[in-house]
Amino acid sequence: MTARHECQLRRIDPARNMARFYLVSVGRSLFGDFSVMREWGRIGTIGRMRIDLFEDEHAARGAVEAIGGGKRKRGYQDV
């Protein structure tokens, strides 16, 4: 993998008392496959994390784009 691929999003809606972040990035796992790491939660907190594994970089990058696109449809904006 030559470059780091990531998507940083946030959603702030004062009327609903909502301030959330969502970070998706591609990296290498200990065993050589590619991982998509997702972190999300309220801004100012540690949040939660999930890691999904993929056999190749192309599939991992596709997952990042799909996840980011879904979040943008729900009102998240790029940082």
KAQUI-V215464 format. One record per run of one state. SS is the DSSP state (H for helix, E for strand, C for the rest). FROM is the first residue (numbers start at 1). TO is the last residue. Records with the same first field share a line. If there is no record, write none. Layout:
# KAQUI-V215464
SS->FROM-TO + FROM-TO
This chain:
# KAQUI-V215464
C->1-5 + 17-17 + 29-33 + 43-47 + 55-56 + 74-76 + 79-79
E->6-13 + 18-28 + 34-42 + 48-54 + 77-78
H->14-16 + 57-73
